[in-house]
Amino acid sequence: MGSARRRWAEVAGIVLLSAVAVALIAWRIDFKTIGTAAFADPGWDRHPYREMARRDLLDFKLAPYCWRVLVPWLAKGLPGTHQTGFLSIAVFALVGTGPVVYALVRATGGSRAAAVGLVLAFYSLGWAARFSLSDFWVPDAMSMFLTCLAMWLVVSKRWWAAGIVLVVGVLAKESVIFVAPLAFTWHMRDWRDWQSARRAILVVAPAILMLVGLRLAIQPENGNAEYIATMPPTISRFPELFGEYSYRERYSDITVNDRWAHREWSDLDRYLFDPFGLPLLVVAGAGVIADPRRALKLSPFFVLVYSQLLFATDTQRLLVLAFPALAILGAGGVGWFAKRRWLPEVAFAAVFAVGFAWSLFDANAFGAAFWPGVAALGGGIAVGIVAVRVGWAGRTAAR
């Protein structure tokens, strides 16, 4: 009975921490609500998703938005206005992501201190939490929640639940399917482990069928001037944004003519530091050193997340989906530092707490600036070390 109470108290504490973090973010950010200048800005994803909720089932046919049906459908079915529905879903998903990240880190061997720190790391990432709440019309909050949830279920060998979440996930956003390879790589004994491969196929197949079925059921009308003219002015006045949708053309335009043609060394900031920040990359890098085999198991997920850059813009917003895998590596990195007695685990929890607090000062700037990251790393380590020494001195005096 005592252990069950402690477990429920632990869960309640993480839920409360997550709710407080989301409330603080909501207090600091600017919401893209109807009537604001930020909402009216044309060409942004919020307008297609809002229109999906206003139309009948499967009636919206502009790719790739038309295949991301879950959040608009839910928003349409909830009581109140569509705006209230979208916002409620985003808040639910963001509050829910914290406990799932905590469970994921613990399921992969991370300590409680590391898990709490990495929950705070999630809420400190501008492109993960603040952007998703500010522009609550987009499905990013829900897709992150379902990605983390699916990953935890796969790691925990809850196969039926994992399969269901993957099916639901691809209805929110196709990128949730990136978790699929982990159903094999995380549990495989070797590359000839056919039993694990068969199980992974059974878990993943329904989600793949759903993904294909959506694309067959909803044929895009991109490039159809008559269809685009039926849209509200925030969409119809910009038909050039909704030209014919082809992965080949998108690869040519985005990868060849943009990313590669205009490549610079400074792009590395957009691909690494800006979406994740220095503290998370430091502990994740230590996690790779601590357990290269674990990093190899996660590598298909990283490859798929980064492959989005071949066909889509909004770089940091896409890449932040790698967070749950970085959290797993980061927990290992925290333990690696602690085992060598270089830094206590509580120091890293303090690092991410300081980082979260710092992020609230300029909440509408979603990128991770370098020097605040350095300050959070140094300040958090100092706070953690002082806390450990004070606690140790107290125990010594008590003896």
C-alpha positions as CSV (number, residue, x, y, z in Angstrom):
1,M,0.0,0.0,0.0
2,G,2.8,2.4,0.9
3,S,4.6,1.9,-2.4
4,A,1.4,2.4,-4.4
5,R,0.8,5.7,-2.5
6,R,4.3,6.9,-3.2
7,R,3.9,6.0,-6.9
8,W,0.6,7.9,-7.2
9,A,2.2,10.9,-5.3
10,E,5.1,10.8,-7.8
11,V,2.6,10.9,-10.7
12,A,0.6,13.6,-9.1
13,G,3.8,15.7,-8.5
14,I,4.8,15.4,-12.2
15,V,1.4,16.3,-13.4
16,L,1.3,19.3,-11.1
17,L,4.8,20.3,-12.3
18,S,3.7,20.1,-15.9
19,A,0.5,22.0,-15.3
20,V,2.4,24.8,-13.6
21,A,5.0,25.0,-16.4
22,V,2.3,25.3,-19.0
23,A,0.5,27.9,-16.9
24,L,3.7,30.0,-16.7
25,I,4.3,29.7,-20.4
26,A,0.7,30.8,-21.0
27,W,1.3,33.8,-18.8
28,R,4.3,34.9,-20.8
29,I,3.5,34.2,-24.5
30,D,1.4,36.0,-27.0
31,F,-1.4,33.8,-28.3
32,K,-2.4,33.8,-32.0
33,T,-6.0,34.3,-31.2
34,I,-8.6,35.5,-33.7
35,G,-8.5,39.3,-34.0
36,T,-4.8,39.7,-33.3
37,A,-2.3,40.9,-35.9
38,A,-0.3,37.7,-35.5
39,F,-3.4,35.5,-36.3
40,A,-4.3,37.5,-39.4
41,D,-0.8,37.0,-40.9
42,P,-1.5,35.1,-44.1
43,G,0.2,32.0,-45.3
44,W,0.6,30.4,-41.9
45,D,-0.6,26.9,-41.1
46,R,-3.3,28.0,-38.6
47,H,-5.6,29.1,-41.5
48,P,-5.8,25.7,-43.2
49,Y,-6.3,23.9,-39.9
50,R,-9.1,26.3,-38.8
51,E,-10.8,25.8,-42.2
52,M,-10.6,22.0,-41.8
53,A,-12.6,22.3,-38.6
54,R,-15.2,24.5,-40.3
55,R,-15.8,22.2,-43.2
56,D,-17.4,18.7,-43.4
57,L,-15.4,15.5,-42.9
58,L,-12.8,15.0,-45.6
59,D,-13.9,18.2,-47.5
60,F,-10.7,20.1,-47.1
61,K,-8.2,19.0,-49.7
62,L,-5.0,21.1,-49.6
63,A,-1.9,19.0,-48.8
64,P,-0.3,18.3,-46.5
65,Y,-2.8,19.8,-44.0
66,C,-5.7,17.7,-45.3
67,W,-4.1,14.5,-44.1
68,R,-3.7,15.8,-40.5
69,V,-7.3,15.3,-39.5
70,L,-7.3,14.5,-35.8
71,V,-6.9,17.9,-34.1
72,P,-9.4,19.7,-36.4
73,W,-11.9,16.9,-36.0
74,L,-11.6,17.0,-32.2
75,A,-11.8,20.8,-32.1
76,K,-14.9,20.7,-34.2
77,G,-16.5,18.1,-31.9
78,L,-15.7,19.9,-28.6
79,P,-18.2,22.3,-27.0
80,G,-17.6,26.0,-27.5
81,T,-16.0,27.7,-30.4
82,H,-13.4,26.2,-32.6
83,Q,-10.8,28.5,-31.1
84,T,-11.6,27.1,-27.6
85,G,-11.4,23.6,-29.0
86,F,-8.0,24.0,-30.6
87,L,-6.6,25.7,-27.5
88,S,-8.0,23.1,-25.1
89,I,-6.4,20.3,-27.2
90,A,-3.0,22.1,-27.2
91,V,-3.1,22.6,-23.4
92,F,-4.1,19.0,-22.8
93,A,-1.3,17.7,-25.0
94,L,1.3,19.9,-23.5
95,V,0.4,19.1,-19.9
96,G,0.2,15.4,-20.8
97,T,3.6,15.4,-22.4
98,G,5.5,16.1,-19.2
99,P,4.3,13.0,-17.4
100,V,5.0,10.9,-20.5
101,V,8.5,12.2,-20.8
102,Y,9.1,11.4,-17.1
103,A,7.8,7.9,-17.6
104,L,9.9,7.4,-20.8
105,V,13.1,8.5,-19.0
106,R,12.4,6.3,-16.0
107,A,11.5,3.3,-18.3
108,T,14.9,3.6,-20.0
109,G,16.8,3.6,-16.7
110,G,17.0,7.3,-15.9
111,S,16.9,8.5,-12.3
112,R,14.1,10.6,-10.8
113,A,16.3,13.7,-10.8
114,A,17.2,13.2,-14.4
115,A,13.6,12.6,-15.4
116,V,12.4,15.8,-13.6
117,G,15.2,17.7,-15.2
118,L,14.3,16.5,-18.7
119,V,10.6,17.3,-18.2
120,L,11.7,20.9,-17.5
121,A,14.0,20.7,-20.5
122,F,10.9,20.0,-22.7
123,Y,9.1,23.0,-21.3
124,S,12.1,25.2,-21.8
125,L,12.4,24.5,-25.5
126,G,10.7,27.3,-27.4
127,W,9.9,25.2,-30.5
128,A,8.6,22.3,-28.4
129,A,6.3,24.0,-25.9
130,R,6.0,27.8,-26.3
131,F,5.5,27.8,-30.1
132,S,2.9,25.0,-29.8
133,L,0.9,26.9,-27.3
134,S,1.3,30.3,-28.9
135,D,0.1,29.0,-32.3
136,F,-2.3,26.5,-30.8
137,W,-4.1,25.9,-34.1
138,V,-1.3,23.7,-35.4
139,P,-1.1,20.0,-34.4
140,D,2.5,20.1,-33.1
141,A,1.5,19.8,-29.4
142,M,-0.6,16.7,-30.1
143,S,2.0,15.1,-32.4
144,M,4.7,15.6,-29.8
145,F,2.5,14.1,-27.1
146,L,1.6,11.1,-29.2
147,T,5.2,10.6,-30.3
148,C,6.5,10.5,-26.7
149,L,3.6,8.3,-25.7
150,A,4.2,5.8,-28.5
151,M,7.9,5.7,-27.7
152,W,7.2,5.0,-24.0
153,L,4.8,2.2,-24.9
154,V,7.3,0.7,-27.3
155,V,10.1,0.8,-24.8
156,S,7.7,-0.7,-22.1
157,K,6.6,-3.5,-24.5
158,R,3.0,-2.5,-24.3
159,W,2.5,-3.6,-27.9
160,W,-1.3,-3.3,-28.3
161,A,-1.4,0.2,-26.8
162,A,1.6,1.2,-28.9
163,G,-0.1,0.1,-32.1
164,I,-3.2,2.0,-31.3
165,V,-1.3,5.2,-30.4
166,L,0.6,5.0,-33.7
167,V,-2.7,4.7,-35.6
168,V,-4.1,7.7,-33.8
169,G,-0.8,9.5,-34.1
170,V,-0.6,9.5,-37.9
171,L,-4.1,11.0,-37.9
172,A,-2.6,14.0,-36.0
173,K,0.6,14.3,-38.1
174,E,2.5,11.8,-40.3
175,S,5.7,12.3,-38.4
176,V,4.5,10.2,-35.5
177,I,5.3,7.2,-37.6
178,F,9.0,7.9,-37.0
179,V,8.7,5.9,-33.8
180,A,7.9,2.8,-35.8
181,P,11.6,1.5,-36.3
182,L,12.1,1.5,-32.5
183,A,9.6,-1.3,-32.2
184,F,12.4,-3.4,-33.7
185,T,15.7,-1.6,-32.9
186,W,15.1,-1.0,-29.2
187,H,14.4,-4.7,-28.3
188,M,16.4,-6.6,-31.0
189,R,19.0,-9.0,-29.8
190,D,20.8,-8.8,-33.2
191,W,20.0,-7.9,-36.8
192,R,18.8,-11.5,-37.4
193,D,16.2,-11.3,-34.6
194,W,13.3,-12.3,-36.8
195,Q,10.9,-12.7,-33.9
196,S,11.4,-9.0,-32.9
197,A,11.1,-8.0,-36.6
198,R,7.7,-9.9,-37.0
199,R,6.4,-8.3,-33.8
200,A,7.5,-4.9,-34.9
201,I,5.7,-5.3,-38.3
202,L,2.5,-6.3,-36.6
203,V,2.6,-3.3,-34.3
204,V,3.4,-0.8,-37.0
205,A,1.4,-2.2,-39.9
206,P,-2.0,-0.7,-38.9
207,A,-0.5,2.8,-38.7
208,I,1.1,2.4,-42.1
209,L,-2.2,1.3,-43.5
210,M,-3.9,4.3,-42.0
211,L,-1.2,6.6,-43.4
212,V,-1.7,5.2,-46.9
213,G,-5.4,5.1,-46.6
214,L,-5.6,8.8,-45.7
215,R,-3.7,9.7,-48.8
216,L,-5.9,7.5,-51.0
217,A,-9.1,8.8,-49.4
218,I,-8.2,12.5,-49.6
219,Q,-6.8,13.4,-53.0
220,P,-5.3,16.9,-52.8
221,E,-6.6,19.8,-54.9
222,N,-3.4,21.9,-54.7
223,G,-3.0,23.9,-57.9
224,N,-6.8,23.8,-58.6
225,A,-7.7,27.5,-58.8
226,E,-11.4,26.8,-58.7
227,Y,-11.1,24.8,-55.5
228,I,-8.8,27.3,-53.8
229,A,-11.3,30.1,-54.6
230,T,-13.8,28.4,-52.3
231,M,-11.5,29.1,-49.4
232,P,-11.6,32.1,-47.1
233,P,-9.4,35.1,-48.2
234,T,-6.5,34.2,-45.8
235,I,-6.0,31.2,-48.1
236,S,-7.6,32.0,-51.5
237,R,-5.6,35.3,-51.9
238,F,-2.4,33.3,-51.9
239,P,-2.8,30.5,-54.4
240,E,1.0,30.4,-55.0
241,L,1.3,28.9,-51.5
242,F,-0.8,25.9,-52.6
243,G,0.7,24.8,-55.8
244,E,0.6,21.2,-56.9
245,Y,1.9,19.0,-54.1
246,S,4.7,16.7,-55.3
247,Y,7.5,15.3,-53.1
248,R,9.9,15.4,-56.1
249,E,9.2,19.1,-56.6
250,R,9.4,19.9,-52.9
251,Y,12.8,18.1,-52.8
252,S,14.0,20.2,-55.7
253,D,12.7,23.5,-54.4
254,I,13.6,23.0,-50.7
255,T,16.7,20.9,-50.7
256,V,18.4,21.5,-54.0
257,N,17.5,25.2,-54.7
258,D,17.3,26.4,-51.1
259,R,19.1,24.5,-48.4
260,W,21.9,23.2,-50.6
261,A,22.3,26.2,-52.9
262,H,22.4,28.6,-50.0
263,R,24.2,26.5,-47.5
264,E,26.4,28.2,-44.8
265,W,28.2,27.0,-41.7
266,S,25.7,29.0,-39.7
267,D,23.0,26.6,-40.8
268,L,24.3,24.2,-38.1
269,D,22.8,26.5,-35.5
270,R,19.4,26.0,-37.0
271,Y,19.9,22.2,-37.3
272,L,21.3,21.6,-33.8
273,F,21.6,24.4,-31.2
274,D,18.5,26.6,-32.0
275,P,15.9,23.8,-31.6
276,F,17.5,22.1,-28.6
277,G,19.8,24.4,-26.7
278,L,23.2,23.8,-25.2
279,P,22.3,22.0,-21.9
280,L,20.2,19.3,-23.6
281,L,22.9,18.7,-26.3
282,V,25.6,18.5,-23.6
283,V,23.8,15.7,-21.6
284,A,22.7,13.9,-24.8
285,G,26.2,14.0,-26.1
286,A,27.4,12.5,-22.8
287,G,24.7,9.8,-23.2
288,V,26.1,8.8,-26.6
289,I,29.6,8.4,-25.0
290,A,28.0,6.5,-22.1
291,D,26.1,4.0,-24.3
292,P,26.9,4.1,-28.0
293,R,24.7,1.0,-28.5
294,R,21.7,2.8,-27.2
295,A,22.4,5.8,-29.5
296,L,22.6,3.3,-32.4
297,K,19.2,1.9,-31.5
298,L,17.7,5.4,-31.6
299,S,19.5,6.4,-34.8
300,P,16.6,5.4,-37.2
301,F,14.4,7.8,-35.3
302,F,16.9,10.7,-35.6
303,V,17.4,9.9,-39.3
304,L,13.7,10.1,-40.0
305,V,13.2,13.3,-38.0
306,Y,16.0,15.0,-39.9
307,S,14.8,13.6,-43.3
308,Q,11.9,16.1,-43.0
309,L,14.3,18.8,-44.0
310,L,14.4,17.3,-47.5
311,F,10.7,18.1,-48.1
312,A,9.6,20.8,-45.6
313,T,10.5,24.2,-44.3
314,D,10.1,25.4,-40.7
315,T,13.5,23.8,-39.8
316,Q,13.5,24.1,-36.0
317,R,9.8,23.3,-35.7
318,L,10.4,20.0,-37.5
319,L,13.6,19.0,-35.7
320,V,12.4,19.5,-32.2
321,L,10.4,16.3,-32.6
322,A,13.8,14.5,-31.9
323,F,13.4,15.6,-28.2
324,P,12.2,12.3,-26.7
325,A,15.2,10.5,-28.1
326,L,17.5,13.2,-26.9
327,A,15.8,12.9,-23.5
328,I,16.6,9.1,-23.4
329,L,20.3,9.9,-24.2
330,G,20.3,12.8,-21.9
331,A,19.3,10.7,-18.9
332,G,22.2,8.4,-19.7
333,G,24.5,11.4,-19.9
334,V,23.3,12.6,-16.5
335,G,24.1,9.2,-15.0
336,W,27.5,9.2,-16.8
337,F,28.5,12.4,-15.1
338,A,27.2,11.3,-11.7
339,K,29.0,7.9,-11.8
340,R,32.3,9.7,-12.4
341,R,31.5,12.0,-9.5
342,W,32.0,15.0,-11.7
343,L,28.6,16.4,-11.1
344,P,25.6,15.2,-9.0
345,E,22.4,14.4,-10.9
346,V,20.5,17.1,-9.0
347,A,22.8,19.6,-10.6
348,F,21.4,18.8,-14.0
349,A,17.8,19.1,-12.7
350,A,18.8,22.5,-11.5
351,V,20.3,23.3,-14.9
352,F,17.0,22.7,-16.7
353,A,15.1,24.5,-14.0
354,V,17.2,27.5,-14.5
355,G,16.9,27.1,-18.2
356,F,13.1,27.0,-18.0
357,A,13.0,30.1,-15.8
358,W,15.3,31.9,-18.2
359,S,13.1,31.0,-21.2
360,L,10.2,32.9,-19.7
361,F,11.9,36.2,-19.9
362,D,11.7,36.3,-23.7
363,A,9.0,33.7,-24.2
364,N,8.0,34.8,-27.7
365,A,11.6,34.2,-29.1
366,F,11.4,30.4,-29.7
367,G,15.0,29.8,-30.6
368,A,17.6,28.8,-28.0
369,A,20.2,31.6,-27.7
370,F,23.8,30.6,-27.0
371,W,24.7,32.7,-24.0
372,P,21.5,32.1,-22.1
373,G,22.2,28.4,-22.6
374,V,25.7,28.8,-21.2
375,A,24.3,30.8,-18.3
376,A,21.7,28.2,-17.5
377,L,24.3,25.4,-17.7
378,G,26.7,27.2,-15.4
379,G,24.1,28.6,-13.0
380,G,22.2,25.4,-12.7
381,I,25.4,23.4,-12.0
382,A,26.3,25.9,-9.3
383,V,22.9,25.7,-7.7
384,G,22.9,21.9,-7.8
385,I,26.3,21.6,-6.2
386,V,25.4,24.1,-3.4
387,A,22.2,22.1,-2.8
388,V,24.1,18.9,-2.5
389,R,26.7,20.3,-0.2
390,V,24.1,21.9,2.1
391,G,22.2,18.7,2.2
392,W,25.3,16.7,3.0
393,A,26.3,19.2,5.7
394,G,22.8,18.8,7.2
395,R,23.0,15.1,7.3
396,T,26.5,15.2,8.8
397,A,25.4,17.6,11.6
398,A,22.4,15.4,12.3
399,R,24.7,12.4,13.0
